[in-house]
């Protein structure tokens, strides 16, 4: 067992990153971590959401099911795993706003030595996944957090597309994942919990 508290923080419009977050939650529980699965609040107006049936369906299905992420979750956790889609090679506005709200914790030094890892998705393999993860990690460097990227530490990374910065997946027009990433998600979670455990139990 581990004493690690892991916050899995996701934003998902049509469900891909929610599925990735659920896989991560299952893996973290099996690894013995205390887990919070929380969703980043939606900022888009309902008029925009309703224009995409898959977005509307996912929003309505999860808005009362999964707790909204709070800045206090960052204080509570020893480690964070973010799962967000790419938007023009960067994190979505929803995720950026959530991160920007952590200024108070940052100013108090409460984010130093937190362990962070991240996952993402896009419509094609070169749709900005690596840039998205790197842009998210940039904020974490300012926090003084410790990045636990998977690197090439397991064969599952190669079968999932070979992204060393974090598990990423491309999704077709029907919302189907093109790569088999579940094992890579599991490995990334285990690595994040392991690294966090070394710090928590030091």
C-alpha positions, 0 to 999 in steps of 0.5 A, a space after each residue: 500500500 502507499 500513502 499517496 493521495 492522487 487527484 485525477 483532474 480532467 476536462 472532456 467535451 465528448 468523453 475521450 479524456 473522461 475514459 482515460 481518467 477512469 482508466 487512471 482512477 482504476 489503476 491508481 486504486 489498484 496501486 493503493 493510492 487514495 484517489 479523487 477523480 474530478 472534472 474541470 468545470 465547463 466554461 462553454 455556453 450551453 448554446 455552443 454545447 448543444 451544437 455538438 450532440 456528442 458534447 451535449 450528451 457527455 456534458 449532461 451525463 457527467 455534470 451531476 455524476 463527477 465532482 467539479 475540480 476545486 483548487 483545494 484538490 491541488 492542496 489535498 493531493 500529493 500528486 496530480 494526473 491531468 487528462 485534457 484534449 489539445 486545443 491548437 497545440 495547447 490546453 483548453 481554456 477550461 484547463 487553463 482557467 483552472 490552473 490559473 486559479 492556483 495562484 494563491 497556493 503557488 504564492 504560499 509554496 504549497 505546490 512545491 514538490 507535488 508530482 505531476 503527470 498528464 495525458 491528452 488527445 487530438 483528432 490525429 497523431 500530429 494534432 498537437 499532443 506533445 505541444 499540449 503536454 509541454 505547455 501544461 508542464 510549463 505551468 508546473 515548472 513555475 509551481 516547483 512541481 516534479 514532472 513524472 513523464 512516462 518517458 520510454 520506461 515501458 513497452 506500452 508507451 510504444 504500442 500507444 504511439 510512443 509519446 514520452 511526455 504522457 499518454 496521448 491518443 488520436 480520435 476519429 470523427 466518431 469519437 473512437 480511439 485509434 490507438 490502444 492506450 489503456 495499458 500505457 495509462 496504467 503504466 503512467 499512473 503507476 509511475 506517477 504514484 511510485 515517484 510520489 511515494 518516494 517523496 511522501 515517504 522520504 
